[in-house]
Amino acid sequence: MAEYYDDELEEIKRRKLLELQRRLAMEEELRKKQQEEEARREALLRSILTPEARERLANVKLVRPELARIVEDNLIALVQSGQIKPPVDEETVKKILALIYERTHREPRIRIKRK
């Protein structure tokens, strides 16, 4: 009985280990794909933006990474569609930042309920 129990336990351990190894391999592959995609994105932005514009976006990314990501996406889309010609300067980045900030920014509202 103990031998049967040990064999069954070993089989369960082996299956769990294989599942864990498979999951880790999938996560590693996904992480590599994300890194490659991010490297392509950075190279594209480097070719599109002037150094001053890249610096402006880097500063925004420190404070509001989600806003910087939206601006980067819009810049890439605008250049790929031909609406903006590279190199994109800092003034254009400022304008796009202002437009997107207006659309996404919400003023906090304070409501006072009286009893």
Secondary structure as UniProt FT lines:
FT   HELIX           2..48
FT   HELIX           51..63
FT   HELIX           65..81
FT   HELIX           90..104
//
